[in-house]
């Protein structure tokens, strides 16, 4: 049976330019060290222009 965990992150949104983030790398590395596999992400909040500004990272492991 697989177990899933979700980590919510917010992107630093520059209204004129883009939304950037590097925190996701350390989160993915941390979960990998704990035996999780990164599965993907789900956008949970979009800005007025349609770009993703919040998302959930999805990780799985064997329960």
C-alpha distances in whole Angstrom, upper triangle without the diagonal:
4,7,10,14,17,20,23,26,30,32,36,37,41,42,45,43,39,36,35,32,31,29,26,26,26,23,21,23,22,18,18,20,17,15,14,14,16,16,19,21,22,25,26,30,33,36,39,39,36,34,31,32,29,25,21,20,16,14,10,9,6,6
4,7,10,13,17,20,23,26,28,32,34,37,39,41,39,35,32,31,28,28,25,22,23,23,20,18,19,19,15,15,17,15,12,10,11,13,12,15,17,18,22,23,27,29,33,36,36,33,31,28,28,25,21,18,16,12,10,6,6,5,5
4,7,10,14,17,20,24,26,29,31,35,37,39,37,33,30,29,26,25,23,20,21,21,17,16,18,17,13,14,16,13,11,9,10,12,12,14,16,17,20,21,24,27,31,34,34,31,29,26,26,23,19,15,14,10,8,5,5,6,5
4,7,10,13,16,20,22,26,28,31,33,35,33,30,26,25,23,22,20,17,18,18,15,14,16,15,11,13,15,13,12,9,9,10,9,11,12,13,17,17,21,23,27,30,31,27,26,22,22,19,15,12,10,7,6,4,7,9,9
4,7,10,13,17,19,23,25,29,30,33,31,27,24,23,20,20,17,14,16,16,12,12,14,13,10,12,14,12,12,9,10,10,10,11,11,12,15,15,19,22,25,28,29,26,24,20,20,16,13,9,8,6,5,6,9,11,11
4,7,10,13,16,19,21,25,27,29,28,24,21,20,17,17,15,12,15,15,11,11,14,13,11,14,16,14,15,11,12,10,10,10,9,10,12,12,15,18,21,25,25,22,20,17,16,13,10,6,6,5,6,9,12,15,15
4,6,10,13,16,18,22,24,27,25,22,18,17,14,14,11,9,12,12,8,10,13,12,10,13,16,14,15,12,13,11,12,11,9,10,12,11,14,17,19,23,24,21,19,15,14,11,8,5,5,7,8,12,14,18,18
4,7,10,13,15,19,21,24,22,19,15,15,13,14,11,10,13,13,10,12,15,15,14,17,19,18,19,16,16,14,14,12,9,9,10,9,11,14,16,20,21,18,16,12,11,7,6,4,6,9,12,15,18,21,21
4,7,10,12,16,18,21,19,16,12,11,9,10,8,8,11,12,10,12,15,15,14,17,19,19,20,18,17,14,15,13,10,11,10,9,10,13,14,18,19,17,14,11,9,6,6,6,8,11,14,17,20,24,24
4,7,9,12,14,17,16,13,9,9,8,11,9,10,13,14,13,15,18,18,18,21,23,23,24,21,21,18,18,15,12,12,10,10,9,11,11,15,16,15,12,9,6,4,7,9,11,14,17,21,24,27,28
4,6,9,12,14,13,9,6,6,5,9,9,10,13,14,14,15,18,19,19,21,24,24,25,23,22,18,19,16,13,13,11,11,10,10,10,14,14,13,10,8,5,6,8,11,12,16,19,23,26,29,30
4,7,10,12,11,8,5,5,6,10,10,12,15,16,16,18,20,21,22,24,26,27,28,26,25,22,23,20,17,17,14,15,13,12,11,14,15,15,12,10,7,9,12,15,16,20,22,26,29,33,34
4,6,9,8,6,4,7,9,13,14,15,18,19,19,21,23,24,25,27,29,30,31,28,27,24,24,21,18,17,14,14,12,10,8,11,11,12,9,9,6,10,13,16,18,21,24,28,31,35,36
4,6,5,5,6,8,11,15,16,18,20,22,22,24,26,27,28,30,32,33,34,32,30,27,27,24,21,21,17,18,15,13,10,12,11,13,11,12,10,13,16,20,21,25,28,31,35,38,39
4,6,7,8,11,14,18,20,21,23,25,25,27,29,30,31,33,35,36,37,34,33,29,29,25,22,21,18,18,15,12,9,9,9,11,10,12,11,14,17,21,23,26,30,33,37,40,41
4,7,9,12,16,19,21,22,24,27,27,28,31,32,33,34,37,38,39,36,34,31,30,27,24,24,20,21,18,15,12,11,10,13,12,14,13,17,20,24,25,29,32,35,39,42,44
4,7,10,13,16,19,20,22,24,25,26,28,29,30,32,34,35,36,33,32,28,28,24,22,22,19,20,17,15,12,13,11,13,11,13,13,16,19,22,23,27,30,33,36,40,42
4,6,10,13,16,16,18,21,21,22,24,26,27,28,30,32,32,30,28,24,24,21,18,18,15,17,15,12,10,12,10,11,8,10,9,13,15,19,19,23,26,29,33,36,38
4,7,11,13,13,15,18,18,19,21,23,23,25,27,28,29,26,25,21,22,18,16,16,13,14,12,11,10,12,11,11,8,8,7,10,12,15,16,20,23,26,29,33,34
4,7,10,10,12,15,15,16,18,20,21,22,24,26,27,24,23,20,20,17,15,16,14,16,14,14,13,16,15,14,11,10,9,11,12,15,15,19,21,25,28,32,33
4,6,7,9,11,12,13,15,16,17,19,21,22,24,21,20,17,18,16,14,15,14,15,15,15,15,18,18,17,13,11,10,10,11,13,13,16,18,22,25,29,30
4,5,6,8,9,11,12,14,15,16,18,20,21,19,18,16,18,16,15,17,16,18,18,18,19,22,21,20,16,14,13,13,13,14,13,16,17,21,23,27,29
4,5,6,7,9,10,11,13,15,16,17,19,17,17,14,17,15,14,16,16,17,17,19,19,23,23,21,18,15,13,12,12,13,11,15,15,19,21,25,26
4,6,5,6,9,10,11,12,14,15,17,14,14,11,13,11,11,13,14,15,16,18,19,23,22,20,17,14,13,12,10,10,8,11,12,16,18,22,23
4,5,5,6,9,10,11,12,14,16,14,13,11,14,13,13,16,17,19,20,21,22,26,25,23,20,17,16,15,14,13,11,13,13,16,18,22,24
4,5,5,6,9,10,11,12,14,13,14,12,15,15,15,18,19,20,22,23,24,28,28,26,22,19,18,17,15,15,12,14,14,17,18,21,23
4,5,5,6,9,10,11,13,11,12,10,13,13,13,15,17,18,19,21,23,27,27,25,21,18,17,15,13,11,9,11,10,13,15,19,20
4,5,5,6,9,10,11,9,8,7,10,10,11,15,17,18,20,22,24,28,27,25,22,19,18,16,14,12,8,9,8,11,13,17,19
4,6,5,6,9,10,9,10,9,13,14,15,19,20,22,24,26,27,31,31,28,25,22,21,19,17,16,12,13,11,13,14,18,20
4,5,5,7,9,9,10,11,14,15,16,19,21,22,24,26,28,32,32,30,26,23,22,20,18,15,12,13,11,13,13,17,18
4,5,5,6,5,7,8,11,13,14,17,19,20,23,25,28,31,31,29,26,22,22,19,16,14,11,10,8,9,10,13,14
4,5,5,5,6,8,11,13,15,19,21,23,25,27,30,34,33,30,27,24,24,22,19,16,13,12,9,10,10,13,15
4,5,7,9,11,15,17,19,22,25,26,28,30,33,36,36,34,30,27,27,24,22,19,16,15,12,13,12,14,16
4,6,9,11,15,17,19,22,24,25,28,30,33,36,36,34,31,27,27,24,21,18,15,14,11,11,9,11,13
4,7,10,13,16,18,21,24,25,28,31,33,37,37,34,31,28,28,25,22,19,15,13,10,9,7,9,11
4,7,9,12,14,17,20,22,25,27,30,33,33,30,28,24,24,21,18,15,12,10,6,5,5,8,10
4,6,9,12,15,19,21,24,26,28,32,31,28,26,23,23,21,17,14,11,9,5,5,6,10,13
4,6,9,12,15,17,20,22,25,28,28,25,22,19,20,17,14,11,8,6,5,7,9,13,15
4,7,10,14,16,19,21,24,27,26,23,21,18,19,17,13,11,8,5,5,7,10,13,16
4,7,10,13,16,17,20,23,23,19,17,14,16,14,10,9,6,5,7,10,13,17,19
4,7,9,12,14,17,20,20,16,14,11,12,10,6,5,4,6,9,12,16,19,20
4,6,9,11,15,18,18,14,13,10,11,9,6,5,7,8,12,14,18,21,22
4,6,7,11,14,14,11,9,6,8,6,4,6,9,11,15,18,21,25,25
4,7,10,13,15,12,11,8,8,5,5,7,10,12,16,19,22,25,26
4,7,10,11,9,9,6,6,5,7,10,13,16,19,22,26,29,29
4,7,8,5,5,5,5,7,9,12,15,18,22,25,28,32,32
4,5,5,5,6,6,9,12,15,18,21,25,28,32,35,36
4,5,8,10,10,13,15,19,22,25,28,31,35,38,39
4,6,9,10,14,16,20,22,25,28,31,35,38,39
4,7,9,12,13,17,19,21,25,28,32,35,36
4,6,9,11,15,16,19,23,26,30,33,34
4,6,7,11,13,16,19,23,26,30,31
4,7,11,13,16,20,23,27,30,31
4,7,10,13,17,20,23,27,27
4,6,10,13,16,20,23,24
4,6,10,13,16,20,20
4,7,10,14,17,18
4,7,11,14,15
4,7,11,12
4,7,9
4,6
4
